Amino acid sequence: MTQHPALNHPGVYGTRPPIELGLSSAGVVARTEAGLANTVSDTPSRTLWQIFRANVLTLFNAIVGCSFGLLLLLGQWKDALFGLAAAGNILIGVVQEYRAKMSLDRLAILNASLARVVRDGTAQDVEIQDVVRDDVLLLGVGDQVPADASIIDSDGLEIDESLLTGESNPVSKGPGSEVLSGSSVVAGHGTAQVVRVGADSFARKLTAEAKRFSMVNSEIRNSLNRILRWITWLLLPVMVLVINGQMQANGGWEQAIATGRWTAGAVGAVASVIAMIPLGLVLLTSVAFAVGGIRLARAKVLIQELAAVEGLARVDMLCLDKTGTLTEGRIVFDAIHETSASPDPGWRQALGWFGADPQANATARCLAGAFPSDANLRPSSTARFSSTRKWSAVSFGSGQLVSGTWVLGAPEIVLREDTPGTARVLEAAARLASSALRTLVLAYLPGPLAVQDAAEEQPPAGCAPICLLTFREKVRPDAAQVLAYFREQKVDVRIISGDDPRTVAAVAREVGLEAENGYDARELPKDPDLMLEALENNMVFGRVTPAQKRDMVLALQRGGHTVAMTGDGVNDALALKEADIGIAMDSAAAATKAVSRLVLLDGRFDRLPGVVAEGRRVIANIERVSVLFLSKTAYAIVLSIIFGSLLMEFPFLPRQLSATDGLTIGIPAFFLALMPNTRRYSPGFLKRSLSFAVPAGLIVAAAVFGVNVYAMAVGGHTSNATRTASVLTLSLTGLWILAAISRPINLRRAAIIGAMHLGLVFVLTVPLLQDFFGLEWPRNDLLLTALASALGGILFIEALHRFQRRRNVRTYPRTPREPGSLPAP
């Protein structure tokens, strides 16, 4: 329990004795027992049963489950291996949604851990849930309002309600006005009495709305779900066709049932149905997302939504704030540049007051070390600094050395060209700003600060410049290397800052960007098309307001860019929320972190290349391995339709397909999904994947069908021998698809492909494996036919791959890098 210094601040509390403020301990207990505390019942966003039902009780799983159960009833447990993959899909789906549910249940718009209240006449820090109705809150810069409250007294109090209302401009709050829970204080300070708590407060209502279950929009996931829906509904008619074909191939329905051969037909039908389902694709996608999140977490990068890695892969425009990103964020006082031959006395004491003001911004606080404060100074009125107007002022009454009004702010805003002597000062300020120095002016105006002037956005007229003050920031040592990496990766960079554009441009030049004087955002057109044109033609922007940051992000998105943005202030929250990927630094306000997809937990700017590279690796590899699974689905559907229509026995047993799937798809796909890949992801995942997978599947189906036509025409071959020839043909063509999509081949990929060929040799030659998978080495003529069919399929697949590569190389170029040039994620 500590005495809050603002309790005795006359400008906030007038002459009211501090003891009259706040509740007593007994009053707090009474309200808590009456249920008037700031707690809320944690009703779950989605029950575990609802999650389980959504992932298990589907038509897709019903077909797989019935097929699995049928094989077990028939005693064909060897053919039921696909059940393990299906169980894995269900498990990963339940776990992933349960994790999302737990995150949603913990969600709160309020992120501050403590609230400052007045109880028993003193200031106390209490947990947010311990705030009760009628508590008196002490609000200062950076605080979040824990519950809806009514302002008692204020001194320049400005509230950012952007997270709640969408209005980015700070709102001035005077006595009697209301502040909403979840809003943040950006200027001034004051007291407020709590009027609504718990579930009745505004932020809690927003939280309840946010807890409604919804998955992050992701093209990858949406495409996979669309494919699964198509396959699920296609299964029914194809399954009927295949079952009838299998029964007819075994002598017709009556004979098959009478002789018991219907069991072989049922196994074949199950094989064709299961072959059409890409069981491992959903599982592998979830694993790739999760591994990406884990790798980023190890690099001190918190990813709040796994699907955000897709956005990372697509980023082609990075918007950076200067302070805290390109620079270390620490501002230090640099020097004084006097502008008046006979400056008004007391200007040093005025600067000391600005530096010691509890509500000073970070730049003004740097003055405290260079200019000692005078405890005897008593301001008569003040105008607090805000990010919108970019100036502050204080007036002292007559009889004091510093009597009159002193204004501290941006030179081009405080000074007017029609005031004598200002043109020369503005020129000097421009020269200083162009050397990467943040420049403020201290100006003087005789007489008090009028009430109406303190409330205006523009400073009072007639201010005479006293001196220029320069401040400097330290550029991060790794900034130049990081920006060079993004240039190599074809990611455009825009520097967006509230500072003087010349200062921002100087910092940009220091880190290797080509920038002249920078673009003054006060001249930025409001028309979205004209704004986009300015953004495309300029790299550095200064004097950008919070609303403009959001508008600039939206304009870039309308221009077809995928935008990532970094920020650390509450005023960045709306822009971060609108960006495809919002990236918050570790020093960011809690509200800013809440709307960001990524948080750099150690604040290291050099993490960004690794973050982008990780996103590209995950998504590019998911696209790569999806071709394997979709080509399998394509040839399985075609084979099922052909063999079902021609009343031919399906050429594979389920266990044989499990083996070929593992060698040509499952095992290599797992490793490929975790390998490096620097290609930037572009929209159109489904179209690109199907444009290769469907033709490749048709080629594989034609090769397998040719082998079976030969075996039927020649005759004398056993079913197991024909199936073995089909397995050989399918495996060789499937492995060539694997080799094609693995290019460019490196040592690790070559080792994987070689291991899969070796595994095929073991399956075909080891007696124990031959017996388990029902394989029988075919006669030479059928063996040569299988090899010839596989060779033909390989040639057609190679031609298809070369055609696809020529078509896509200009649209989706690779951006190789030298080893070691990228900071590891």
Secondary structure, 3 states (H helix, E strand, C coil): CECCHHHHCHHHHCCCCHHHCCECHHHHHHHHHCCCECCCCCCCCCCHHHHHHHHHCCHHHHHHHHHHHHHHHCCCHHHHCHHHHHHHHHHHHHHHHHHHHHHHHHCCCCCCCEEEEEECCEEEEEEHHHCECCCEEEECCCCECCCEEEEEEEEEEEEECHHHHCCCCCEECCCCCEECCCCEEEEEEEEEEEEECHHHCHHHHHHHHHCCCCCCCCHHHHHHHHHHHHHHHHHHHHHHHHHHHHHHHCCCHHHHHHHCCHHHHHHHHHHHHHHCCCHHHHHHHHHHHHHHHHHHHHCCEEECCCCHHHHHHHCCEEEECHHHHHEEEEEEEEEEEECCCCCCCCHHHHHHHHHHCCCCCHHHHHHHCCCCCCCCCCEEEEECCCCCCCEEEEEECCCCCCCEEEEEECHHHHCCCCCCCHHHHHHHHHHHHCCCCEEEEEEEECCCCCHHHHHCCCCCCCCEEEEEEEEEEEECCCHHHHHHHHHHCCCEEEEECCCCHHHHHHHHHHCCCCCCCCEEHHHCCCCHHHHHHHHHHCCEEECCCHHHHHHHHHHHHHCCCCEEEEECCHHHHHHHHHCCEEEEECCCCHHHHHHCCEEECCCCHHHHHHHHHHHHHHHHHHHHHHHHHHHHHHHHHHHHHHHHHCCCCCCCCHHHHHHHHHHHHHHHHHHHCCCCCCCCCCCCHHHHHHHHHHHHHHHHHHHHHHHHHHHHHHCCCCHHHHHHHHHHHHHHHHHHHHHHHCCCCCHHHHHHHHHHHHHHHHHHHCHHHHHHHCCCCCCHHHHHHHHHHHHHHHHHHHHHHHHHHHHHCCCCCCCCCCCCCCCCC
